[in-house]
């Protein structure tokens, strides 16, 4: 932890403040608490094979993905631990985008920034069910990260929604495990996103260096609360283009997770339809794409964009199957663009031209569709 407060946030102060103000959540008997923790851990591990079964990667690639995913921890945490982890992740993401001079200048406001951020994270900790964090927690091998499941908030939410505990816990774990597998399938993705964030927040002429970064840092709490978006303070066509690239990636990741969850289906999660319909109304407060990165970008308020991400994935799968969709995990060049998210046929055409999708993928898609029609 950044205990000496040398970053844009003083993480020691953040932890101490959050500890004082964060609601602890429902108090469960020790036996029930142990049961929640055990079921969430089991759900997280079960989800890996469920996700890989849907993605239909080549066996050698699937084995490598499974190994990379397993190198990162699964953490069943309380609200305080989640808030601490989010502070670490935010510091890691934003801190790497700042030059030494700008970072040093930002330290002047780290105490008020930290106190306000602690208040924001305390509120969010009562809503967030889980997140996959590819950034925080110290150096990790490419393609790994830490999966956090917030036990008291999951227990409270499943009771509020009136849904079966076993199904809801697996549903939450499945969503976040899909993000875990996405980053393991594309071990370059974390560094690619870090690079885009560095461009977005970096010290260049369009941001006018420190003068441009001050409003970004100052408005971080508003952005995390969903009251502002980073586009409100980032200007210039180059920055808008980078933001479009990031939003396209996040839309794909979230939409893909939705499609995977639906593909797993009621045979594994019997109350899936009920869970989805009851949860949709509060989705802004629940599972977000990439956790902190989604809130940093103001992405959690863009539900339509998430639906477009799911529509993109479904459009590709209808045409070339999950086997063809797997090309997206090959390199940054195979990620969908902002425009392609809305026009999946354009992405398929580009991948065909590049030789990333072949006849076998299209045949697999046709076979899958025929099987779906028979059902």
N, C-alpha and C positions, 0 to 999 in steps of 0.2 A: 504493500500500500504506500501511497505517496504521503507518508506520515508527516513530513516536514512542511507540507503545504507548498511544495516547489512548483506545482502545476497550476493550471487555470482554476482548479478546485482544490481545496484543502480536504483530502479524503478522511483524515482523522476527525476534523471538525464536522464533516458531513455525517459520518457514522454516529458521532456523539449526539448531534442534533436530531437525526432521524430516530435514534433510540428513544429520545424523550417525547417525540410527538406521534410516531407511527402507531396506529391502532393494531393491537396484537392479533385480532381475528377471533374466531370462535375458540373457546376453551374446550377441548375434547378430553375424555378420559384417556389415560395413558395407553390402554389397550387399543382404543380406537385410533389414537394418533399413530401408533406403530403400524396399524393396519393400513391407514392412508399412505404412509411412507412406503411400505412394502408393495402395495398395489401400484403406486406411481412408478416405482423403480421397475417393477415387472412389466408394466405397460410400456415404459420407455424402451426396454429391451425387445419386447414382442414387436413393437412398432417398426423396428429396423427391417425385419424380414417382410412385414406387411408392405412397407414402402417399396422395397426392392422387388417384390413380386409384381407390383403394379408397373414399375419403371422398366422392367424387362431388359436390363443391361446384359451384355455378354457376360458369361460366367466369370471369366478372368477379371473383367472390370468390376463386377459385383463383389467379388472377393476382396479386391483392393479397396473398394469403397467401404465395405464392412470393417476392414482393418483400420482404415483412417478414422472412421467415425468412432470406433472403440477406443482410440487413443485419447479422446477427450472425455472428461468426467460427466456423469449424470448426477446432478445435485438437487435433492429435494430440500427446499429451503423455506424459512419463514420470511415474513415481509421485510424485516430488517436486513437479512442477508441479501434479498433481492435488490433492495435499495443500494446497499453497498456495492453489489456487483454492477449495477447500472451506472453508478458514479465512476467506477473503474473503467467501464467500457466507454463511457462518454469522454473521459479524460484521455484514454488511449486513442480514440478516433479523432477527436478535435486537436489534441496536442500534437499529433504527428503532422498535422496540416499547417502548423504555424512555424515560421522561421524563429530562430533563437531570439532575435531582437523583439519580434512581436510577442512571443511567448513571455519574455521578461517583462514587457510593458503590461501584459494582461494580468500578471501576478498582483499588480497594484490593487485590482478590484476583486481578488479571489475570495476575500472574507464575505462581503455582501453577496457575491455570486453564489458562494457555497451555501449560505443561509437560505437564500431564496430557492436554490435547487433542492435543498433538503426538504423544504415545504412541499415542493412539487412532487418529489419522489415519494414522500409520505402518503400523499393522496393517491398517486398511481399504484402504490403497493397494495391498495385495497381493491384494485380492479384487475391488475395484470395476473393472468393465470400461469403464464410461463413464457420463456423466450429461449431461443438459441442464440448464444453470444459467440461470434467468431473472433471478437476483438479483445475482450478483457481477460483478466486472469493470468497475465504474464505470457511470455513467449510459448508458442505451441507449434507442433509440426503443421505444415500446410495441409489443409483439408480437415483439420480438427477444430474443436471449439468446446465450449461447455454448455450443456443443456440444463436449464434451471426450471424447476416446477415448483410453484408457490403453493405449498400444501394447505395452509389455512384459507387462502382465497379460493382455491379449488373446492374445498369442503363447503365453504359458505355459499359459493355460487351454485353448486349442484343442489343444495338444499333449497335455495331461493327459487331455482328453476323447476324444482320438483321432478328431476330426472334420475334414472338409476345411477348410483354411484359408480359401479364398475364400468358402465358404458361411457359416462362422462369423463372419467379419469383416462380411459383409453383414448377417447376422442381428443382430449387436450394433448396427451403425449404423442398421438399420431401426427397432429398438426406440427408440433415443434420438432418431432423426429424427422418429418419430411424436410424441414429446413436443415437439420443436421446432415441428412443424406445428400441434399443438394450441394452443400459446401464440400462434402467428402467426395462427391462425384466430380466436382470442379475445384481441385485444390488451389487453382490460381485465382479463384473468385474473391477471396478475402483481400489479397493484395491489389486486385483490380479495383475493387470498391474503395480501398484505401487511397489508391491513386486518383480516382475520380473525386473523392472528398478533398484530397489535397489540392486538386485543381479548383474545386468549388470554393474552398475557404482559403486558398493559398495567397501568398503575398505577391500580387502582381498589379499591373497598371489598372485593370478594370475594377479592382477593389481598392485601389489607392492605398495599398499596404495597410498600415495600422488604422488609418482613418476609416477604411472600409470594413475592417474586422470588428471594430468596437461595437457597432450596432448588432452584428451577428451574435457576439458573446453576450451583450447586454440583454438581448431578447431571447436567449436560449430558454429561460423558464417559460416564457409565453409560447414558444414553439413546442416545447414538451407538453404544455397543457392543451395544445390544440387551438390556442387563441390567435396564433400567427403561423405563417409558413416561411420557410427560409427564402422562398422566392420573393417575399415582401421586402427583404433587405439585401438580396443579391441582385446586382444589376449588370447590364452588358450582355450582348448577344452570345459571346463565348460562354459566359457563365450559365445562361439559359440553356444552351446546347448541352452542357455537361449535366445540368440538373435533369434535363429530359432523358439523358442516358441512364442516370441513376434511377429515376422514377420508372423507366422501362424495365430495368432489372428487378426492382422491388415488386412491380406489378406482376412480372412473370413468376417470381418466387412465391408470392402469395397465391396467385391464381393456380399455380401448379399444386400447391398444398391443398387447395380446395378440391381440385379434381382427384387427387390421390385419395383424399378422405372419402369422396363419393364412390370411387372405384372399389375401395375396401368394402364398403357397403353394409347393409343391414345383416348380412350373414355373420359378420364379425361384431358389429355394433347394432344390436336389434332396435334400439331406440334412436338411431341416427337421425331420422327425419324430424322427430320431435325435438331432439337437442338442437338441431340446426335452426328450426323455426323459432324456438324460444330464445336462442342465443343471438340471433341475427339483430334483434332490436338493440342490443347493448354491445355490438361488436366493436365499436369505437373504444370501449373500455376494456376489451379483453385481449385476445391474442393479436399481436401486431407483427408485421413482416420484419424479420431481423431484429425485433425488440427495439432497443434504443435507437438504432439507425433510422427505423421507420418514423419514430416520433421526432427525431432531430430534423428530418426532412419535411415534417408536416404530412407524412404519407398516411397516417392513421385516419385522417379525416376524408380521404379520397376513396370512399367505398366503391364508387362507380369505376374508378380505375382498377380496383381489385377485381371487380366483376369482368372488366375488359381483359384482365390477365387470365382469368379462368376461361373466358370465351376464346382467347388466343390458343390456350392449351387444348381445349376441346376441338377447335377447328383444325389444329395440326394433327391431333390424334385421329380424327375422323379420316384424314387424308393419308397419313403415313404411319399411324400407330404410335405407341409409346417408343417403339424401336427407332422410328424416324425422329421423334422428339428428342431422343437422347443426344442428337448432334449438338443441341444447345449447350451441353456441358463440355464441349471440346476445347473451346478457346474464347477469349473476349470477342473475336470476330464473328462467332456463331450465335452470340446473344441477339435477341430481337431488338430492333430499334424502337424508338417511341412510336413511329408511324406503323411499324409492322405489328405491334401489339394490337392495333385495331384492324390490321389486314393480314391475318395469318397466312393467307395464300401467297403473299409476297415473300414472307420468310421461307416458306416451303420452296418456292421457285428459286430463291437465292441459294438455298442449300442444295437443290438439285444441280444447279449450274456449277456449284463448287464441288460437286461429287460427294457431298456429305450424306445424301439420301439416295438409296438405290431401289431397284425393283422389288427386292426382298422385303423392304420396309412397307411398300405399298401393298404387297400381297398379304403381309401380316395384318395390316389394317383392314383389308377387305375380309379376311377370315374372321377377325374380331367382330366386325360389324355384322357379318352373317350370323355369328353365334348370338350376338345381342338381339338381332331380329327374331331368331328362333325362340329366345327366352321370352 
